[in-house]
Structure formats: C-alpha cells, structure tokens
C-alpha cells in the first residue's frame, strides 16, 4: 500500500511539550509475569502494518503496569516508529483503533 503523504521532520510533527517524543519501554521494564489475558495492549513491530496498527495479536499489561510506563503510552493521533528490529516502520494510532491506549 502506498500513501502520498507530505514529508515533515519529527520536530515539525511533535507536540511542543516536554516528553512529546518517547522511547521504550525496554525489555527490562516488562517481564513475562507482567502479561495478562486482557488490559492495555503492548505494541510490537509486527503490529505496525502500513499506516495503521493491527491490534489483533497483542500481548496485554494490567492498567496499573501501563500506568507505571506512562512515558511509553500512546493514544489516538500518536505516531509509532520502530527503532529496533525492522527500523523505520511507521503507524498512527487512529480514531478507529480498538483500544483507547497502547504501550
């Protein structure tokens, strides 16, 4: 799928607030015992499909654990870019996303 989107730098897109660009969480902040059957979905590179997020195959954290990782939580309108693994995959959390927030 190809998109004819205008080009912008990250600085042009980011919100003018501290913490507008965040990374992580990294593996040391999420352990196997943190995963639960439902809750706040955790995004992985495999969830980024074209412009939008495929949230049909996510692992989940409790609301409390997601709150601990608040600097890594994304919401509708946020852009998600991979910086490990397959670098540069880009998706946006759309207004049609299944969940109100993601880690």
N, C-alpha and C positions, 0 to 999 in steps of 0.2 A: 504494500500500500504506500503510495506516495502522497505527500502533502505539500502544497505550495504555501508555506508559512513564511512570513517575513523573518529576517535574521536580526537578532538582538544579542548583546553581550549579557552575561549573567548580571553584571552591575546594573544594566538598564532594566532588567526584569525583577530584581529582588525588591522586597519591601524595604523602605528606608528606616528600618528598626534594627536594633541590636539583636543578633540571633536569627536574622532572616535567612541566612544560609547555615545549614547544619549538616553534620555527617553522622553516620552510625545509625543505630548502636552497633558496637563491635561485639564479636562473639563472647568476650569475657563478661559482657553485661547481660547476656541472655543465656541461660543454661537450660539443659534438657528438662529439668524439673519445673521450669517456668511455663512450659507449654501446657495448654488446657484444650478441651474439646471445642469451646466457643469463647468469644470475647472480642478482643481487639486484634485484627489480623496483622501479621508480620509480612511485609513485602520483601520479596527476593527478586533478583534479576529475572528469574523465569516468569514473574508476574507482569513484567513490562512488555506489552505487546503493541507495537506501533505507538500510536499516540496515547492510548488509554491502558488502564490497568485491568488485567484479568484476575479477578479475585475469587475464582472458583477453586483454587488449590492453595489456600493459605494455611499456615500454622497460626495459632492464636495464643495471646497472652491474657492474663486477667486484667481487668480495668486498673487495678492497683499497680501492677507491674508496668503497664503502659504509662500510668501517671508518673512513675519513677523515671521513665525515659522520655519525659515531656519535650526535651530538646530535639528528639528524633521523631516526634509525632507529626504526621501530615494530614491536611484537611482538604476539602473541596477547593479547587483552584491552585493547589500547590503543585509544583513541578518536582518530579523524582528522576534523578540521574544516577546511573550506576557508576561507581568509581573503583570497583574491584571486579574480578572475573571478566565478563564481557564489558569493557569500559565504554561509556557513552550512550547506553540505552536511555531513552528519554520517554517519559509518560507524564500525563497530568491526571490528578485526581479530579474526575469530572463530577458534575452535579447529578449524574446518573449512577454514581458508584453505589455499591451495595451497602457499604458501611460509612458511618459518619467520620471515622478517623482510622488511620493506619500507623503502624510503627515500621 
